[in-house]
Amino acid sequence: MEETMKRWLSVTIVATMALGASPMKEGEKVFKGYCWGCHHQTAEAFGPSFATIASKRDRGQIIAQIVDPEHTFKTLGYRRNSMPAFKDLNASQLEAITDYILSFKGKK
């Protein structure tokens, strides 16, 4: 019984660690594939940095801007829209990139 409990605990710890690391890795992967050309994590580039976005936007606003920037840019305070819509990202990828962006809140 004790050996089974140790094995279960080990599997649980490994699975928890893997799941905890996975969203950030997926978010970084989406960042590199879709966002890196215009956005950087903490430095302003063509678009605002993730640190700036995270300090000004909530989860819903970030996702809306990613999938439908043509209809959200004015409500977010931008004068023009130069961001393309990324409608081919699935829900998991959207959550991962949003988590990744929000992880830069308070960083410079």
C-alpha positions as CSV (number, residue, x, y, z in Angstrom):
1,M,0.0,0.0,0.0
2,E,2.8,2.4,0.9
3,E,4.6,1.7,-2.3
4,T,1.4,2.4,-4.4
5,M,0.9,5.7,-2.5
6,K,4.5,6.7,-3.2
7,R,4.1,5.8,-6.9
8,W,0.8,7.7,-7.1
9,L,2.4,10.8,-5.4
10,S,5.4,10.7,-7.8
11,V,3.1,10.5,-10.9
12,T,0.9,13.3,-9.5
13,I,3.9,15.6,-8.9
14,V,5.4,14.9,-12.4
15,A,2.0,15.5,-14.1
16,T,1.4,18.7,-12.1
17,M,4.9,20.0,-13.1
18,A,4.3,19.1,-16.7
19,L,0.9,20.8,-16.8
20,G,2.2,23.8,-15.0
21,A,5.0,24.4,-17.5
22,S,3.0,23.5,-20.6
23,P,0.8,26.7,-21.0
24,M,3.9,29.0,-20.8
25,K,5.8,26.9,-23.3
26,E,2.7,26.8,-25.6
27,G,2.3,30.6,-25.1
28,E,6.0,31.2,-26.0
29,K,5.5,29.0,-29.1
30,V,2.5,31.0,-30.2
31,F,4.4,34.2,-29.5
32,K,7.3,33.1,-31.7
33,G,5.1,31.9,-34.5
34,Y,2.6,34.8,-34.6
35,C,3.6,37.8,-32.5
36,W,7.3,38.2,-32.5
37,G,7.5,40.3,-35.7
38,C,5.6,43.2,-34.1
39,H,5.7,42.6,-30.3
40,H,8.4,42.0,-27.8
41,Q,8.0,40.9,-24.2
42,T,9.2,44.0,-22.4
43,A,10.5,46.4,-25.1
44,E,8.3,48.5,-27.4
45,A,8.6,47.4,-31.0
46,F,6.2,48.0,-34.0
47,G,3.4,47.1,-31.5
48,P,3.2,47.6,-27.8
49,S,5.2,45.2,-25.6
50,F,3.5,42.4,-23.7
51,A,4.4,44.2,-20.5
52,T,2.5,47.3,-21.7
53,I,-0.5,45.2,-22.9
54,A,-0.6,43.2,-19.7
55,S,-0.6,46.4,-17.6
56,K,-3.6,47.9,-19.5
57,R,-5.8,45.0,-20.7
58,D,-7.7,42.2,-19.1
59,R,-8.0,38.6,-20.5
60,G,-11.1,39.3,-22.6
61,Q,-9.7,42.5,-24.2
62,I,-6.5,40.7,-25.1
63,I,-8.3,37.8,-26.8
64,A,-10.7,40.2,-28.6
65,Q,-7.8,42.2,-30.0
66,I,-6.1,39.0,-31.2
67,V,-9.1,37.5,-33.0
68,D,-11.0,40.7,-34.1
69,P,-8.7,43.8,-34.0
70,E,-10.7,45.5,-36.7
71,H,-13.7,45.8,-34.3
72,T,-11.8,46.4,-31.0
73,F,-9.0,48.8,-31.7
74,K,-11.0,51.9,-31.2
75,T,-12.5,50.7,-27.9
76,L,-9.0,49.9,-26.7
77,G,-7.9,53.5,-27.4
78,Y,-5.9,53.0,-30.6
79,R,-6.2,55.5,-33.4
80,R,-5.6,53.0,-36.1
81,N,-5.4,49.2,-36.6
82,S,-2.4,47.6,-38.1
83,M,-2.8,44.2,-36.4
84,P,-4.0,41.3,-38.4
85,A,-6.8,39.0,-37.1
86,F,-5.5,35.6,-36.0
87,K,-8.7,33.6,-36.4
88,D,-6.8,30.4,-37.0
89,L,-5.6,30.1,-33.4
90,N,-7.6,27.5,-31.5
91,A,-9.0,28.1,-28.0
92,S,-6.0,26.4,-26.3
93,Q,-3.5,28.6,-28.2
94,L,-5.5,31.7,-27.4
95,E,-5.5,30.9,-23.7
96,A,-1.8,30.1,-23.8
97,I,-0.8,33.3,-25.6
98,T,-3.0,35.3,-23.2
99,D,-1.5,33.7,-20.2
100,Y,2.0,34.4,-21.7
101,I,1.2,38.0,-22.3
102,L,-0.3,38.4,-18.8
103,S,2.8,36.9,-17.3
104,F,4.7,40.1,-18.2
105,K,2.4,42.3,-16.0
106,G,4.6,44.5,-13.9
107,K,7.8,43.7,-15.8
108,K,9.9,46.3,-17.6
